Amino acid sequence: TNSPFSHYDAIFYGLLSRHFKTLESGKVLDIGGGYKSVAAQEMMAQFPYLTAINIDLFAENTQFSRRGNAANLPIESASIDVIVSVNCVSRFLFSLPSEGKVIAEEMVRILKPRGFTFLFPAFDLKPVSNGLEAVVQLYGKNTYASVYRKV
């Protein structure tokens, strides 16, 4: 999407930056963040203890991004603390449910135990994944079905 991190954080009612502040270190994956990887770069600037990477079909292979497909992520299993996807994963879940199920399985594969997924637009992942549970409240705020945790 090539959107700035502030746009991502606003979409999630400030929960994203609030969650990042609870981490001492960690890896963040932006799925479908666009060819420029703006949000990943800004995440690392704002939260220097995080490592952020963007995976996008059109991304250049740089320090902040890798060209790749969300259905076959070039990421080690159980290595990601937080996944963020704005206008990417949900698009597949809505329009290509079979591809969406594969993507949901990939998210479960790469997330560390109890890792979080922030997904916009919100989508009920229960029919496509037993490995992710909805987090209804986070830091005292309603998540509107946009935040999940690996079980």
Disulfide bonds with the S-S distance in Angstrom:
none
